[in-house]
Amino acid sequence: MDHQRIGVDLMGAIQQALLGVGGAAAAWRTAFDWTASVVGNNTGWNTYTMRYVINTTALAGSGSKVKITLKGGSTVGIVVDKCYVQIAAASGDAYDFDTTPVAVLFGGSASVSMAAGVNTTSDEVTLAFDGTRKLVISVHFSGSSNLRTFEGEPGSAYVTGNYVAGDSAATVNASTGQASTVARAISKLEIYG
């Protein structure tokens, strides 16, 4: 057995993993960051599912992992019992998933409660995407939940919302809901790639 050759091959594989495709080092980048913004309260989100569609302009390329930060209103927080992410479907509604979505966990748990104005970042979620299609993030709220009110946050034009009563957080082809351009639970999206 050629131990020296195996060592060289292993080092090459490690370098390739660290450098990523094309020799550029993979790193975390921020698609948008509204974590400093705590503006108003949009009330009554208990038992609703909100889907956020993230435009390709905000994604700014491909990635292999994401981290999602959520934040409640200025006087009442949010209670999340399910959160998912997936590439948007190539056809159908803009807020449909392409395939079965990936669960987003917070400290290893599907559910998380946040006090008013507190940012909570998810665990890393493995999701490979090439940046040519939008991402969809769905959040189902339980318990008393207030969302922040949209106030012209930078890059907000690249994120649209759609909500429906009930739990359809993991549904691939979601029911038609109501458009929302004012209510925000998502406050930051980070992409690795």
N, C-alpha and C positions, 0 to 999 in steps of 0.2 A: 504494500500500500504506500502510495506517494504522499506522505503527510505534508510535505512542503507545498505540493500542488494543491491539495485540499485547502490548506491555509490561505493560499493566494486566491483561490476561487471564492472562499468564504469572505475574505476581505473585499473582494470585488462586489459581491452581492450586498454586503453591508453598505459600501459606498454608493451603489446604485439606489438602494432603499433610502439613504439619507439625501441624496441629490435629486431623486425623482427623475421624471422623464426629461430628456434633453439636457441633463447636467445641471439644471437650476435647483438650488436648495428649496425644498418644500417648507412652507411657513404658514402661520396663521395670519389672515388678513380680515379686516372688518368691513362688511358690506354696508352697514349703517350702525349708528350708535346714538340712541336717544335716551340713554340711561340717566342723564342729568335732568331730563325734562319731567316735571311732575305738574301737569296742568289739568285741573278740573276733575270731575267725576262723571262717568257715563254709567248710570245705575241699572240694576235689574238683570244681571247676566246669569244668575243661578239657573242651571239646567239647559243653557244654550251652548251650541257649538259654533265657534268662530273659525273661519278659514282665512289665512293670509296668503296672498299670492305675491311672490317675490319676483320682480321683473329681472330679466337677464342683464339689464344695465347695472342693477345693484349687485348682482352676482359677480360681474366683471371677470368671467373666466370659469375654469373648471375647478373641481375640488374633490376630495375623498372623504372629508369629515366636516361636520358642522357642530357648532354650539349655539344654543338659542337662549337668550335672556328674556325673562318675562318680568313685568312690573304692573302693579295695580294702580288704583286711583290715588288722589292726594289725601283723602280722608278715610277710605275703606280699601282694604287690600283685595286679593283674589284667592280663590280656592280652585285649584286645577286637579282633576282626577285622571285626565288623559291628555296626552299631547303626542302628535305624530308629524312626520315629515316625509316627503317623497317628491320626486320629479313630477311636474304637471303632465297631464295626459296630452297627447298630440292632437286629439280631437275631442269634441264634447264641450262641457262647460270649462271655463278657465280655472275653476277651483277644484276640478276632479284630479285625483291621483292617477298616475300612469299605471301603477300596479299596487300591490299590498304595501301600505305605508310602514315605515320603520318607527317603532316606539321611541319616544324621547323620555329619558329618565332624569330625575333630579336626586342626586345622592343615592342612586340605585333604586329609587322608588318612582312609580308612575304618577303618584299624587304629591302635591306640594301646596302648602298654605303660605301666603306672603302677606305681611303687614302692609299697611298703606305706604306707598312710596318706596318700597324696598325692591331692589333688583335681585333676581335669583337666576343663576346661570345653570343650564343643564349640563349633564355629563356629555362627553364627546359622543357623537352619533356617527357611525360609519355609513356614508352614503356617497357613492361615486356618481358624479355628474359631469357633463362636458361643457356646461355653460350656455348651450344653445337653446335650452328650454327652461321655463320658469320653475321655481320650487313652490310647493304648497305646504304650509304648516297649519295643522288643525289643533284647536284647543277646546276641550270640553270643561265647562265651569260647573262646580257644585258648591253649595254653601253661598253665603253672601259674597258677591263679587262686583266690584266697580272697576271699570276700565278707565284709562286715561283718555282725555278728550284731545283729539287731534288739533294741534295749533301750529301748522306749517313747519314741522320738524324737517331738517335738511334731508333730502332723499325720500321724503314721504310719498312723492309722486310715483315712486317705484314699488310701492306696497299698497295693495288693495285688499279689502275685506269683504266677506260674505258670511252671513250668519243664518242659522236655522234653529228653531226650538227642538229640544231633545238631543240625544247623543248619537251623532253621526261622525264622530271624530275619526274612526277607522274605516269608514265607508269609502270605497274606491270611487264609485260614481254617485256623488252626493246629490241629494234633492235640491231643487232650485230654492234658493233662500233670498234674503234681502241684502242688497249692497250696503256696505258701511265704509264711509270715508272718514269718519270721525272717531271711532272707538278703537283704541290700541291696547293690547296686552303685551305684544312683543316690543321689546325696547332695544334689542341688539342682535345682530346675526354675525357670527364669526365663521370663516371658511378656512379649511386647511387644504392647501394644494398649490 
